[in-house]
């Protein structure tokens, strides 16, 4: 009964948030942060041990003989669990991934963590796992889920994401056949949709790599920088100015923490709802430098409870960026359309076309 009520309650909360924002803004609130504290996994582990040992990724190949499967494991590092499932005739379909999506939606609400939801940190995990792509070297991206390994897991830009990975690990234990890359990006899609955002088409096919595939530090945005840095980072991934601004709209979600990035506070008054409020606030509020002992960040002059980073404010200081800020502030439907398209592109970075197991699916909201 409780599970059945979650989705309508979530949607009601998002709708209520949108209707209230126009008329009143809440006063400063207190927020708390606390880390995250029936599977047939054993069967597959037992079967997998008889087939192969490995550390890698799901087998999408069809009709493998045991000898072929063993060879695949030896040469490509596929896990024994995944191979056993393939040998048993298990070929995941959309409904199997929908079950994973539904499970993520069930655990997303988190009393006592930030604003009551893991949703924003799930989006950040998927974003940072994908945003390491380099179009020139064809390295990085969501394909290998290399944030599982040091030193990438310890990069400053990934501080705090151990919380999201730990929560996702519980889902992985329940659905051991899904690759980490697919799990994390599906988690990002689930979070966006369940927090009132647009539908985001998604497809499986990412494989799990190894420690040797870890990407170098410095590929993710540095929030202390300005527009030249943003272009350097995002152009390297293959994005243009419009897409940079659309992706920045993800800052409608979540908050910064002094024990992670050093910055502090939420960008909007509704940090668990996907809206175009981020763009409206950038344009409509008076932003001043915050007086504190932390890194340089902006605070809204009216309440002092919101913040913007130097990279956020760069969007209204740059003429080409600001053009899109104005458009998205005026038209949430346009923002949703463009945001969905650029999130799909982001989450698929680094994945060879031949790896995709299907055409993109639209997952149903839980």
Secondary structure, 3 states (H helix, E strand, C coil): CHHHHHHHHHHHHHHHHHHHHCCCCCCCCCCECCCCCCCCHHHHHHHHHHHCCCCCCCCCCCCCCHHHHHHHHHHHCCCHHHHHHHHCCCCCCHHHHHHHHHHHHHHHECCCCECCECHHHHHHHHHHHHCCCECCCCECCCCCCHHHCCCHHHCHHHCCHHHHHHHHHHHHHHCCCCCHHHHHHHHHHHHHHHCCCCCCCECCCCCCCCHHHCCCCCCCCCCCCCHHHHHHHHHHHCCCHHHHHHHHHHHHCCEECCCCCCCCEECCCCCCCCCCHHHHHHHHCCEEECCCCCCCCEEECCCCCEEECHHHHHHHHCHHHHHHHHHHHHCHHHHHHHHHHHHHHHHCCCCCHHHCCCCCECCCCC
